[in-house]
Amino acid sequence: MMATEPLPVLICGAHGRMGRALIEMAEGQGARVVATKDLGDSLTEGFNEARVAIDFSHHSATAGLAQSCADQGLGLVIGTTGHSDLDRQRILACADFIPIVWAGNYSIGVTLLNHLTAIAAKVLGQDYQPEITEIHHRHKKDAPSGTALDLARSIQASEPFHSAHLANGRSGETGPRPSAEIGLHALRGGEVIGDHTVYFLGPDDRIELTHRAANRTIFASGAYRAAHWATRQAPGLYSMQDVLGLSTPASS
């Protein structure tokens, strides 16, 4: 039986922590790194050999990379967070031409956490108040994390919480907590890779759903799984839940 050819990939953010992990793990993930990019590098070179790009650089570079991928017909896996509304619209426009997988977290465990969170929100309803905490290393520049925001959207996707607004921390005289609210709380310190907990706080009990990352390899392996999957898809915007067959394609 003929061996499958490694998937040729372009890594954007090659000198970052995730970029280095992606390069080191490529062979074991059935991939071959044919080009690398970092902030300031030209986005007009290195696309000829690749079939898909994986971006873990910086949100300011993602829209330009998405346009280059659309121009060259490459699929794109986006791992950056903190995009402006304008950059988000530019990226979404490229999904008309290429498959884009966009997730705040590429861990398979976190993807399952999102799925379970949506189920819990639907079953429990507003008798239980949702709160989300996330902990990351002291070097992380944005808050709340993209994963925490994804978890909040999973709650909002359930009918009881369609109109729930996000409360990013609390301070001062906030008054009684409304039921149509989702609390978000970010902690920073040390070298924590990523801990996320969703609480559903009820009158007589509470449910806690938690994921703790012990190694960055879980994100890199998930990103490669998404990259392989993207090469078989039609143009559109997809999530990691789509990659794992847990949901329908993401909408804008």
C-alpha positions as CSV (number, residue, x, y, z in Angstrom):
1,M,0.0,0.0,0.0
2,M,1.4,3.4,-1.0
3,A,2.3,5.7,1.9
4,T,0.3,9.0,2.1
5,E,2.3,12.0,1.1
6,P,3.0,14.5,4.0
7,L,0.7,17.5,3.9
8,P,2.8,20.6,2.9
9,V,2.1,23.5,5.3
10,L,3.1,27.1,5.8
11,I,3.6,28.1,9.5
12,C,3.0,31.8,10.4
13,G,4.4,32.7,13.7
14,A,7.3,30.3,13.4
15,H,9.4,31.8,16.2
16,G,6.7,31.8,18.8
17,R,6.0,29.0,21.3
18,M,3.2,27.4,19.2
19,G,5.2,27.9,15.9
20,R,8.2,26.1,17.3
21,A,5.9,23.3,18.6
22,L,4.2,23.0,15.1
23,I,7.6,22.7,13.4
24,E,8.9,20.1,15.8
25,M,5.8,18.0,15.5
26,A,5.2,18.2,11.8
27,E,6.6,14.8,10.8
28,G,4.7,13.0,13.5
29,Q,1.5,14.7,12.4
30,G,1.8,13.7,8.7
31,A,2.9,17.1,7.6
32,R,5.9,18.8,6.0
33,V,6.8,22.5,6.7
34,V,7.6,24.0,3.4
35,A,7.6,27.7,4.4
36,T,7.6,29.8,7.6
37,K,6.6,33.4,8.3
38,D,6.9,35.8,11.2
39,L,5.8,39.4,11.7
40,G,7.3,41.7,9.1
41,D,7.9,38.9,6.6
42,S,6.6,39.2,3.1
43,L,3.2,37.6,2.5
44,T,3.8,37.2,-1.2
45,E,6.5,34.5,-1.0
46,G,6.5,30.8,0.1
47,F,2.9,29.9,-0.8
48,N,3.6,27.9,-4.0
49,E,4.4,24.6,-2.3
50,A,1.9,24.7,0.6
51,R,-1.7,23.5,0.6
52,V,-2.7,25.0,3.9
53,A,-1.4,27.7,6.3
54,I,-1.4,27.6,10.1
55,D,-1.4,30.9,11.8
56,F,-0.3,31.4,15.4
57,S,1.5,34.7,14.9
58,H,-0.4,37.9,16.1
59,H,-3.9,39.1,15.4
60,S,-2.6,42.1,13.5
61,A,-1.1,39.8,10.8
62,T,-4.0,37.4,10.3
63,A,-6.2,39.4,7.9
64,G,-3.3,40.0,5.5
65,L,-2.4,36.3,5.7
66,A,-6.0,35.3,5.0
67,Q,-6.0,37.5,1.9
68,S,-2.8,36.0,0.6
69,C,-4.2,32.5,1.2
70,A,-7.4,33.4,-0.6
71,D,-5.3,34.8,-3.5
72,Q,-3.3,31.5,-3.7
73,G,-6.1,29.1,-2.9
74,L,-4.6,27.8,0.4
75,G,-6.8,26.6,3.3
76,L,-6.1,28.5,6.5
77,V,-6.1,27.4,10.2
78,I,-6.3,30.5,12.5
79,G,-5.1,30.3,16.1
80,T,-4.7,34.0,16.8
81,T,-7.1,35.9,19.1
82,G,-8.0,39.5,19.9
83,H,-8.9,40.6,16.3
84,S,-10.6,44.0,15.7
85,D,-14.0,44.1,14.1
86,L,-12.5,45.3,10.9
87,D,-9.9,42.6,10.7
88,R,-12.6,40.0,11.6
89,Q,-14.7,41.2,8.6
90,R,-11.7,41.0,6.3
91,I,-11.0,37.5,7.4
92,L,-14.6,36.4,7.0
93,A,-14.7,37.8,3.5
94,C,-11.9,35.4,2.6
95,A,-14.0,32.4,3.6
96,D,-16.0,32.9,0.4
97,F,-13.0,31.6,-1.5
98,I,-11.1,29.2,0.8
99,P,-11.8,26.9,3.8
100,I,-10.9,28.6,7.1
101,V,-10.9,26.9,10.4
102,W,-11.0,29.5,13.2
103,A,-10.9,28.5,16.8
104,G,-9.7,30.1,20.1
105,N,-8.3,26.8,21.2
106,Y,-7.3,23.7,19.1
107,S,-7.2,21.2,22.0
108,I,-9.6,18.4,21.3
109,G,-10.4,18.4,25.0
110,V,-11.4,22.1,25.0
111,T,-13.5,21.5,21.9
112,L,-15.4,18.8,23.8
113,L,-15.6,21.2,26.8
114,N,-17.4,23.7,24.5
115,H,-19.8,21.0,23.4
116,L,-20.6,19.9,26.9
117,T,-21.0,23.6,28.0
118,A,-23.7,24.1,25.3
119,I,-25.5,21.0,26.4
120,A,-25.4,22.0,30.1
121,A,-26.7,25.5,29.3
122,K,-29.6,24.1,27.4
123,V,-30.5,21.6,30.1
124,L,-30.0,23.8,33.2
125,G,-31.4,27.1,31.8
126,Q,-31.5,30.3,33.8
127,D,-32.1,28.5,37.1
128,Y,-28.3,28.2,37.0
129,Q,-26.0,31.2,36.5
130,P,-23.0,30.7,34.3
131,E,-19.5,32.0,35.2
132,I,-16.2,31.3,33.4
133,T,-12.7,31.6,34.8
134,E,-9.5,31.3,32.8
135,I,-5.9,31.2,33.9
136,H,-2.9,31.8,31.6
137,H,0.8,32.6,31.8
138,R,1.9,36.1,32.6
139,H,3.1,36.7,29.1
140,K,-0.4,36.5,27.5
141,K,-1.3,39.9,26.0
142,D,-5.1,39.7,25.6
143,A,-8.0,39.0,28.0
144,P,-10.3,37.3,28.3
145,S,-8.8,34.4,26.3
146,G,-10.3,33.3,23.0
147,T,-11.2,30.0,24.6
148,A,-13.2,31.8,27.3
149,L,-15.1,33.8,24.7
150,D,-15.8,30.6,22.8
151,L,-17.2,29.1,25.9
152,A,-19.4,32.1,26.5
153,R,-20.7,31.9,22.9
154,S,-21.5,28.2,23.5
155,I,-23.7,29.3,26.4
156,Q,-25.3,32.1,24.3
157,A,-26.1,29.6,21.6
158,S,-28.6,27.9,23.9
159,E,-32.0,29.4,23.9
160,P,-32.2,30.3,27.6
161,F,-29.1,32.5,27.1
162,H,-29.6,34.1,23.7
163,S,-29.9,37.5,25.2
164,A,-27.3,37.1,28.0
165,H,-24.6,39.8,28.0
166,L,-21.0,39.3,29.0
167,A,-19.7,40.7,32.3
168,N,-15.9,41.0,32.2
169,G,-15.1,40.9,35.9
170,R,-17.0,42.9,38.5
171,S,-16.1,45.9,40.6
172,G,-18.0,48.3,42.9
173,E,-21.7,48.4,43.5
174,T,-22.8,46.0,40.9
175,G,-26.2,45.2,42.4
176,P,-27.9,41.7,42.3
177,R,-26.6,39.5,39.6
178,P,-29.1,39.2,36.7
179,S,-29.9,35.8,35.3
180,A,-29.2,36.9,31.7
181,E,-25.5,37.4,32.3
182,I,-22.3,35.4,31.7
183,G,-19.4,36.2,34.0
184,L,-15.9,36.2,32.6
185,H,-12.8,36.3,34.8
186,A,-9.2,36.3,33.7
187,L,-6.2,35.4,35.9
188,R,-2.6,35.8,34.8
189,G,0.6,34.6,36.3
190,G,3.5,32.1,36.2
191,E,3.8,29.8,33.2
192,V,0.3,28.4,33.2
193,I,-0.5,27.0,29.7
194,G,-4.2,27.3,30.0
195,D,-6.9,26.4,32.5
196,H,-10.6,27.0,31.8
197,T,-13.6,26.3,34.1
198,V,-17.3,26.9,33.4
199,Y,-19.5,27.1,36.5
200,F,-23.2,26.7,36.5
201,L,-24.3,28.0,39.9
202,G,-27.8,26.8,41.0
203,P,-29.9,27.4,44.2
204,D,-28.9,24.0,45.7
205,D,-25.8,22.8,43.8
206,R,-23.3,23.8,41.2
207,I,-21.8,22.1,38.1
208,E,-18.2,22.7,37.2
209,L,-16.7,21.7,33.8
210,T,-12.9,22.1,33.7
211,H,-10.1,21.6,31.2
212,R,-6.4,22.0,32.2
213,A,-3.7,22.0,29.6
214,A,-0.5,20.3,30.6
215,N,1.5,20.6,27.4
216,R,1.3,22.8,24.2
217,T,1.5,19.7,22.1
218,I,-2.3,19.3,22.5
219,F,-2.8,22.5,20.6
220,A,-0.3,21.7,17.9
221,S,-1.8,18.2,17.2
222,G,-5.3,19.7,17.1
223,A,-4.2,22.4,14.6
224,Y,-2.7,19.7,12.4
225,R,-5.9,17.7,12.6
226,A,-7.7,20.8,11.5
227,A,-5.2,21.5,8.7
228,H,-5.7,18.0,7.2
229,W,-9.5,18.3,7.5
230,A,-9.5,21.8,5.9
231,T,-7.9,20.5,2.7
232,R,-11.0,18.3,2.1
233,Q,-13.6,21.1,2.6
234,A,-15.3,23.6,0.4
235,P,-14.8,27.3,1.0
236,G,-16.4,28.4,4.3
237,L,-15.8,29.3,7.9
238,Y,-15.5,26.3,10.2
239,S,-14.8,25.6,13.9
240,M,-13.0,22.8,15.7
241,Q,-16.4,21.4,16.5
242,D,-16.9,21.0,12.8
243,V,-13.5,19.3,12.5
244,L,-14.6,16.7,15.2
245,G,-18.1,16.4,13.7
246,L,-19.8,18.0,16.7
247,S,-21.7,20.8,15.0
248,T,-22.7,22.4,11.7
249,P,-20.4,24.9,10.0
250,A,-19.8,28.2,12.0
251,S,-21.7,31.3,10.8
252,S,-20.5,34.8,10.7
